[in-house]
Amino acid sequence: MELVTPGIGLLFWQTLVFLIVFLILAGFVWKPIASALKARESQIEDSLRAAELAKEEMEQVKADNEYLLQEARAERDKMLKDATEVANKIKEDAKNETAAIADKMIADAKSSIESEKKAALAEVKNLVAELSLEVAEKLLREKLSDDKSQKDLIDKFLKEVKVN
């Protein structure tokens, strides 16, 4: 039973050695270990805070980027809309200008055709008058080629004058 129950002297010396080792450790080792643990704990807390701040900054940067992206999209849409409006206005102005030029050309062509038509009609009238005069002259020469027909014509004119 001696192996199971230690003696009093052994317990005393073990307790004394334990207390001496405990006091040495408490005096020289415990404080540096505690301060190192405290420093490590504060370093970990600082790192966690820095990580949280970095996360918040990243979220803010992401939000700012999203805002800038939306703003750029809105500006792009506005520029495209303005460009489309300008292009449509230019196209409409070109159509109107083309229509005006076409109308002017048609009006000029109509007036030119009308003036050429009048000139042609005047020329035809002159030709008809000349032909009529030539035909009348030839008829009169042929009818009045002898004296008897001339006297008959004069008599006829005189009778008509008297009748009136």
C-alpha positions in Angstrom: 0.0 0.0 0.0 2.9 2.2 0.1 2.8 2.7 -3.5 -0.7 4.0 -3.5 -0.5 6.4 -0.5 2.4 8.7 -0.5 4.2 9.7 2.6 3.9 13.1 4.4 7.4 14.1 3.6 7.0 13.5 0.0 3.8 15.6 -0.1 5.6 18.4 1.8 8.5 18.5 -0.6 6.4 18.2 -3.7 4.2 21.1 -2.4 7.2 23.2 -1.5 8.8 22.6 -5.0 5.5 23.3 -6.6 5.1 26.6 -4.7 8.7 27.6 -5.6 8.3 26.8 -9.3 4.9 28.5 -9.2 6.3 31.7 -7.7 9.3 31.7 -10.1 6.9 31.2 -13.0 4.5 33.8 -11.6 7.3 36.3 -11.1 9.3 35.9 -14.3 7.2 34.0 -16.9 3.5 34.7 -16.1 3.6 38.5 -16.7 5.5 38.3 -20.1 3.2 35.5 -21.3 0.1 37.5 -20.1 1.3 40.7 -21.7 2.1 38.8 -24.9 -1.3 37.3 -24.9 -2.8 40.7 -24.2 -0.8 42.2 -27.1 -1.8 39.4 -29.4 -5.5 39.8 -28.4 -5.3 43.6 -29.1 -3.6 43.0 -32.4 -6.3 40.5 -33.4 -9.0 43.0 -32.3 -7.3 45.8 -34.3 -7.0 43.5 -37.3 -10.7 42.6 -37.0 -11.6 46.3 -36.8 -9.3 47.1 -39.8 -11.0 44.3 -41.7 -14.4 45.6 -40.8 -13.4 49.1 -41.9 -12.0 47.7 -45.1 -15.2 45.8 -45.7 -17.2 49.0 -45.1 -14.9 51.0 -47.4 -15.3 48.3 -50.1 -19.1 48.5 -49.8 -18.9 52.3 -50.0 -16.6 52.1 -53.1 -19.0 49.5 -54.6 -22.0 51.7 -54.0 -20.1 54.7 -55.4 -19.1 52.7 -58.5 -22.7 51.5 -58.9 -23.9 55.2 -58.7 -21.2 56.3 -61.2 -22.2 53.5 -63.5 -25.9 54.4 -63.3 -24.9 58.1 -63.9 -22.8 57.1 -66.9 -25.6 55.0 -68.3 -28.1 57.8 -67.9 -25.7 60.2 -69.6 -25.0 57.8 -72.4 -28.8 57.3 -72.9 -29.3 61.1 -72.9 -26.5 61.5 -75.4 -28.0 58.8 -77.7 -31.4 60.3 -77.4 -30.0 63.8 -78.3 -28.0 62.3 -81.2 -31.1 60.5 -82.4 -33.2 63.7 -82.2 -30.5 65.7 -84.0 -30.3 63.1 -86.7 -34.1 63.0 -87.1 -34.1 66.8 -87.3 -31.4 66.8 -89.9 -33.2 64.2 -91.9 -36.5 66.1 -91.7 -34.8 69.3 -92.7 -33.2 67.6 -95.6 -36.6 66.1 -96.6 -38.2 69.6 -96.4 -35.4 71.2 -98.3 -35.5 68.5 -101.0 -39.3 68.9 -101.2 -38.9 72.6 -101.6 -36.3 72.3 -104.3 -38.4 69.7 -106.1 -41.5 72.0 -105.9 -39.4 74.9 -107.2 -38.0 72.8 -110.0 -41.6 71.6 -110.9 -42.8 75.2 -110.8 -39.9 76.3 -113.0 -40.5 73.5 -115.4 -44.3 74.3 -115.6 -43.6 77.9 -116.2 -41.0 77.0 -118.8 -43.4 74.6 -120.5 -46.2 77.2 -120.4 -43.9 79.9 -121.9 -42.7 77.4 -124.6 -46.4 76.4 -125.2 -47.3 80.1 -125.7 -44.4 80.6 -128.0 -45.3 77.5 -130.0 -49.0 78.7 -130.2 -47.9 82.1 -131.3 -45.6 80.6 -133.9 -48.4 78.3 -135.1 -50.8 81.3 -135.3 -48.2 83.2 -137.4 -47.7 80.2 -139.7 -51.5 79.8 -140.1 -51.8 83.5 -140.8 -49.0 83.4 -143.4 -50.4 80.3 -145.0 -53.9 81.8 -145.0 -52.5 84.9 -146.6 -50.6 82.9 -149.2 -53.6 80.7 -150.0 -55.9 83.8 -150.2 -53.3 85.6 -152.4 -53.1 82.6 -154.7 -56.9 82.2 -154.9 -57.3 85.8 -155.6 -54.7 85.8 -158.3 -56.2 82.8 -159.9 -59.8 84.2 -159.7 -58.9 87.7 -160.6 -56.5 86.8 -163.4 -58.8 88.0 -166.1 -60.7 91.3 -166.4 -64.2 89.8 -166.4 -63.7 88.1 -163.1 -62.4 91.3 -161.6 -65.5 93.3 -162.8 -67.8 90.5 -161.4 -66.1 90.7 -158.0 -66.4 94.5 -157.9 -70.0 94.4 -158.9 -70.7 91.8 -156.2 -69.0 94.0 -153.6 -71.0 97.0 -154.7 -74.3 95.1 -154.5 -73.4 94.0 -151.0 -72.6 97.5 -150.0 -75.9 98.8 -151.4 -77.8 96.1 -149.6 -76.5 97.1 -146.3 
